[in-house]
Every structure is written in C-alpha cells, then in structure tokens.
Amino acid sequence: MSVDKQQVIEDWFRRVWVEADMDAIDEMFRQDSKAEGVLPGFDVGPDDFREMASMYLALVEDPIVCVEKVMVDGDWAAALWTMSILNPVSGERITGFGQLFVRFEGSIMVEAYNNFDLVAFFEKMGFLPEQTMAMCLTGQKVA
C-alpha cells in the first residue's frame, strides 16, 4: 500500500507545530531517526526534537503552518512551508519560511534535512536587531 507522503508531512506540521502534540514525534519519527539543519551542527533525534520543539512553541502564540508545495520521488519528499505566529511582543502576525527534505520508510520519517530562516524570524519577533543579516554581511557583530 502506497503512503501519501504529502499527508504525512502535513500531519507532522499540524500535530507537532500547531497542536503541540509531542507524541506525534514518536509515532512519525523512529528512535534512531535524525534530523539535520534544525540547529546548526546538531543532529536531532526524537528526544532532542521534542525538547527543541517544546522550547520553540513556548516562545510563540497561535502558530499556523501551511505546507505550500510537496514533491515526492520514491522514498523521498521535499516540502516548502510557512509558519506564521502572533508576535508575543507586538501582537502582530509574522511569517517565516522553511524547507524540508525527508526520506521515508513506509509512513515513518527516518532521515530529515531542515531549513528555516530563524534569523529573520527571531528578528521579526524582536529577539535580534533589525537587519541582523545585513549587519553580519558587513562584518559587524550582533551584540
């Protein structure tokens, strides 16, 4: 039976990132599965992912995730997605953009590569100065 990988990805984002259902991590991610790119230089297994997701979700309000595009090729799927939140400081809705590249065994994600523009997102939330990336590109340190 063929697995609808797009549906699994949509379920992942809904359950983990919108509903804060950390049990979904154990259901959709094997214990030996690893995700790269969530934190620079740090491969994240299910336990680490649960902790990181809980910390992130504690910082934001009313997350909405939209899986914009999915491409499937055999055991692999790639997704472009957005997350919008209510900025806890200003109350305005802000949006960040991400990418996911994942390998499946059946309906389980066993290998994942992630990219989310955390610099821009934290900048919009007021945790980093405006134009952080531009400052870094000119050699300035962000204090």
Phi, psi and omega in degrees: 000131182282137179267135175278093185297325177298318180294321178298316179297315179297319177297319179303307182296319180296309186290313184283309191269336179259312183271353182055038179271090184290342175295335179298329180299315179291331180282329189249357186222124179292160179298328179264007177289151179228143174242129177253153175091350178294313173232134184304130176070020186223112174282130186252122172268181184304318182294315178296319182297317179301315181294315181295316180296319179296319179296316180297312182295335176290340181273341189242163177234144174050057179291139174232124179246135177234120175276109188281313183215144175224134173239133181241136176217100181063236180279355185255150173217144176238140182224141167255134184215160176233150172232129172242148181222165167274124178297120183294341179274309186262341184080000178276151176277130177235156184231140174236161185240141181218167177225147178222134175232117191224143175253135182251149161239105189065234180260009183258134176277121184249344181208128183220142176235124188239151171214126175220134184284076182293327180300308180296322182294312179292331175296313179296330179281349180091009179274341176233155179294153175301146179064033180305312183296318178298320178299314181297322180293337178267003178091003179282147175270142176264119183259000000 
